[in-house]
Amino acid sequence: MKKKNFDVAIFGSGLTAKAMCLIAEHCGMSFVNIQGKQKEKKSEEKKSEEDVRSLALSSASINMLKILGVEIEAQSVEKMIVFEGGVSEEKIKGKVIFNSEDLDDQIAFISEYILIEKSLEGRLNLNEENSIKESPKSILVENNFSIINFNKSTSIKSKLNIFTERLDLNFQKIFQIKYESVDYEQTAITATLEHSKDHKGYAYQFFLKNGPLALLPLRKRKTKNYSSLVWTENTFNAHEILSSAKDLEKKLNDMCSIYLGKIKVSTQPISFPLKKVICKTPRIHRNLFVGDAIRSMHPLAGQAWNQSLRDLAYIADALVESKKLGIDIMTCPSMKSFEGKRQFEGNAFVEGISFINTIFKSESSLAKGLRRNLMKIFNKEGPLKSLLANEASGGALERPSLLMNKPAGSKTI
């Protein structure tokens, strides 16, 4: 690596880090992607088998990625039907329907993780001059820049460091930050389902006694119908469900065949434990924490990566603003918005999703009454339902430039 000075150092190797690299390029900033030590690279076939996750993208996120030159193959959600109960022996106790035709924008788009990753990588030009596959040993702050030290006396300078993934214990100690963590004692099971009925772009969410089960429509492949399963169960039950692929397929047919027809589990299911994690410190000196580095949430709303992109959109406005005004990025008004308003709304969103999970899990008479009344209110109050759906599709409230389908910095220049 010949270049030693960069505007932005981006830490991480996932989707959020890749998107941030494209934003830095979009904003005319020099950047380096510090990916850390890389595990052995898997073949594309192996990656496809192992990573069956799908992500829900808002219309605003889709438009933001288009501005960055990234086209995502995705299935649009035409209708979202939310049930309390509604599968197997659990009778329907409540129902709310969201129609895309009643909203200002599409409800959501569903795409496989691996397709999004390929689309980002296809647009991103990483090479030995702007990519480091090594973990830094230390980060020092001097005046208006940071010095990032690696092994073999190698070091680089950057004006801004952006961390996109959960910090390891070493960096938590360096920055003296703590994560507040709550174990939901739940596990999410995800897999790709092939089914006989056309899903028609319908997404289903069932709030069951141990957690929500979601069926999300995916693109057709060679005339075959596919949906993504995201099933939250208590951890003990989840292990039992996963112990037999045959039993899982039978359970899904018993529970969901009325909606999807005959179901076949077409990928190896994967699972992951669920926790609420929040870091209430978005910045230490010239180090910003975004996406998984600052929060993780329950998957019931399918908003995790949309929230990460929202973080990045705020930073994009700050990058352009600092360049146009010729001031240090840490002092510009848009950076203050990231540290203040963005952190408030991001943390409030995590807490709100956690609250919904709690009241739909609880069997107390108070929780039962609350959720029934909530569903009745949403069905009766059209404007309230539209506000919720429009916010999920990208934001009915104030947004940074990229999420308004405008180039970064349009709001501040």
N, C-alpha and C positions, 0 to 999 in steps of 0.2 A: 504494500500500500504506500503510494507516494504522497497522497494528500493527507494532511494532518489536522487541518482546521475545518470545522463544519458548523453550519448554522444550527442543525438539529441532529441529535443522536437518538435513535429510536430503538428501544430494547424490547426484544421478543421475536418470535417466529410464527405466530398465529395470524388469524385473519385481521385482527385489529392493528397489529404491527405493519402488515402489508398495506392496509388501507392508509395508515398514517404516512408511510413512505410515499404513496401516490399523492397525498395531500401536500406534503412538503414540496414535491415536484411541481404540483399545480400552483403553489404559492411562490414559486421561483426561489426556493431555499435549497442550499446544499445540505445533504443528509448522509448519515451512515446508519446502517441497520446492524445492531449488535445482537446476534442471534444466540450467543452462548454456545456451549459445547453441543454438537449435534449427535443424536443417536443414529445408529445405522439406518440408512435410507431404505424404506420399503419399496417394493415394486408397486406400480399403479394398481395391479390386480389385488395385491395383498391389502393396500390401503382401502380399496373399495369394499373388500370383505369386512374389514375391521371397523371402518368409520361409517356407520349407517345413520349418523345424526342428520336431521334436517333442521333448517332455520326458517323462522317466519320473518320476512322483511316487510317493513312498511313501504307505502308508496314514496314517502319522502326519502327513505334509505335507497330505494331503487333509483330515484332521480339523482340523488347525490352521487351514487356510484357511476351513473351515466356521465355526469359532468367530469368525473375523474377518468373517463374513457373505458369504463368497465361495463360490459353487458352481461346480465345474469339470466340464465335459463331458469324459468320459474313458472309454477302453476298459480294462477290468480285464484283467490278465494272469493267466490260469488256470494256465498251465504255462510254465516257462522251461527250454529245452533248450540246453545248452552243449556244443559239439563241439570237439574238436581235429581239424581237417580237416573233411570232410563235404560239400564242394561240388565240383562239376566233377570234375577229375581227382584231387583230394586225398581219398584214402580216409579213413574215420573211424578215428582212432587212439585216441580216448577220448571219453567222453560222461558228462555229469552232468545229471540231471533234477530240477528243483524243482517240486513240485506245491503249489498254494495250499491244497488240502485237508489237506495234511500239516503246515501251518504255523499259527501263532497268528493270522495275518492275511493279507490279500491280498499277493501277491508285489509288485505294482506296478500303477500306472495310467498309461496313455499318453495324452497330449493334445497337440494342436498348440500351438505357441508363441502363435500369433495368437489362439487361443480363450482361453488363460490370460490374455493381455494384455487382451482385451475384458472378461473377467469381473472382473478387478481394477479396470479403469477404470470399469466400470458401478457398482461399489460405492464408488469413491473420489470425494470431492467436493473437487476442486481448483479454486481461483478466484484472483483477483488479490490476495486477502488472505493466501493461504498457498502461493503458487507464484511463483517467480522464474525467468524464462527468460533468465538472464544469468549469466556466469561471474564469480565474485568475484576481486578484485585482491589481497586480502590477508586473513589471519585473525590477529587478535591475541588473546592471552589476558590477562585481567585478573581477578584474584581467582577468583570462582566462576562466571565466564561468559566467553564469547568474543565478540569484535566482528568481524563479517564485513563487509568493505568492498567496495562495488561502484563503478561509474562514477558520475559526476555527484554526488559527495559523499554518496551513499546508503549507509547502513549499518544493520545489524540486530544484535541481541544474541541469543545462545543459550547454554543451559547445557550442551548436549551436541551435538557434530557427528558425524554418521554418514556415512561415505563408502562407497558401494555398488559403485563401478566403478573400474577400474584408474586410478590417479592419473597425470595427465600430468606431463611433465618439470618444469613450473613448481612443482607441488605436491610432487613428490618432493624438489625442492631446498628448498622452504619447510620441509618436515617433516624433511629430512635422512634419508630412508629409502631403502633399496635393495631391489629385487626380485632374488631368485635365480632365474635362468631356465635351463632346459635344453630345447634344441630336439630334439624326437623325430625330426625329419627325416621326418615323416609328415604326410599331409593327410587330413582327413575329408571324404567326399562324402556329402551327404544329399539325399534326394528322397522324394516320396510315390509309392508304387506302387499301381496298380490290378491286381487279379489274379482269376483265375477260381475258385480254391478258397477255401472258407470258412476263415479262419485259426483259428477256434474259440477265440480268445483266447490262442493260443500265441505266445510270443516265442522267437526262435532267435538264438543267438550262435555264430559259427564263428570259431575262432582259426586263421587262415591264416598262411602263412609271412611275409607282409609286414604283417600286422596284422589285427585282428578285423573281421568283417562281421556286423552285427546287422539282423534283421528284426523290427520291433516292431508289434504289432497296433493298428490304429486303428478307430474307430467306423465301422460301415457307413453309407453314404449312399445313400438311394434303392435299397436292396437290393444295391448294389455293394460289393465287398470292397476294403479298403485296408490297406496297411501302410507303415510308415516305414522307409526304408533309412538306415543309418549305416555307411558302408564306409570303413575306415581302410586306406590304402595308402601305400607310400613315395611321396614327393612327385613324383618323375619319372613313375612309373606313373600316378599320379592325374591328372596333366595329360594324359597320353595317353588315359586312360579318358574324360575329359571332353571330348575334342576332337570326338567324334561321338556325338550322342544316339542314333542308330540302333545304333551299335556297343555302347553302354552297355546298351541294351535287350536286344540279342542276348546279351551276356555274362551278364546277370542271368537270362535264360531258360535259358541253358546251365547255369548254376550252381545256380539255386534253384527251377526249375519243379517239381521233385519235392516241394517243400514248399508252394508257393503256386499251382501251376498256371501257366497262361499269364500272363505279366507284361507290363504296359504302364507305362512311366514317365509319370506323369500331371502332373508339375510340372517346371519347369526346375530341374535339379540345381544345388546350390550347394556350395561347398567352402571350407574354412578350414584354415590351418596349425595344427599341434598343438604345444604347448609345455607343459612343467611350470613353473609360476611360483608362488613362495612369498615372501611378505613376513613375516619373523619378528617384526615389531613391530606388535602389534594395536592399540596406543594410543600417541598422542603428546599429552600434556596432556589436553585435552577433545575430542580427535579420535579416533574409533574407526574401524577399517577392517574391513569385512565383505564376504563374497561375493567377487566378482571383484576387489575392492580389495586382497584379502589372499592369494588363491590361485586358481589355475586348474589343472585336472587333465585327464587323458586321459578321453575319453568312453566308454571300454569298459564302465564300470559304470553309466553313466547316472545318476550321483549328484550332479552339479554343483549343480543348484538346490536339491536336498534339503539339501545341505551349507550353502548360503547361508541357507535358512530355519532351519536349526539354529542358526546364528550369531544370527539375529534373535530366536529363542525365548529364548536366554540373556539377551539385552538386555532383552526384555520383562519377564522376572522381576526384573531389576535396576531397571527403571523403576517397577514397582509397589512393590517393596520400599522404594525410596528415598522414595516418596510416603507410604507407610503409616508408616514410621519417622521421617519428617521429617528425613532426613539427605541430604547431598550424594550424588548418584548415583555419583560416582567413588570413594566410600569404602565403599559397601555390599558385603556378602559376595557377592552374586550377580555383581557386576561383577568381583570377584576370580576367580570361577569362569569367567567369559568369558575373562579374560586368561590364566588358567592352564590349567585342565582342557580348556576348549573349544579353545584353540589347539593343545594337545598332540594331542588326538584328531583335529582337522581336518588338521593337518600329517601325522600318522601315516597318515591315510586316503589323502592324496595320494601319499605315498611307497609305500604298499602297492599302489595301483593302478599306479603307475609300475613297480614290481617285477614285477607280473603281466604287464604289457605286454612287459617286457624278456625274461622267461623264455620267453614264448610266441613271441617273435620270433627268439630265438637258436637256432642250429643246432648248438651245442656238445653233446657227448654228456652233459655234466653237466646242462645245461638240459633236454634231452630226457628224461633220467631223472627229473629233479625234477618236470616237469609230468605225466608219466605217473603217478608215485607220488601226486602231489597229487590227481589225478582219482580214483584208486583209493581213497584215504583218504576223500574226500568221499562216494563211493558207499557205502563200508562203514560209515562212522561217521555214523549218522542224527542224533545230537545235535549234532555239529559242523556238519553241513550245515544243520540247522534254525537254529543260532545265527547262521550267516552270512546266511541268507535273512531271518531276523527282524530282524537288524541293518540289512540293506538296506531292509527295509520300514518302518523308522522307528526301530529301536533296541531291541535286547534288553537293552542296558545302560542305566544311569541317564540320564534325559532331563529337560530343563526342562519347565515346566508345559504350555505350548501343544502340545508334542509328546506329551503324555500325555492329550490330549483334555480339558484343563482350562483354565479362564481363567488368564491370566498372573498370576504371583505366588502361585498356589495352594500351591506347595511351600514358600514362604518366610514365609507369613503364619500 
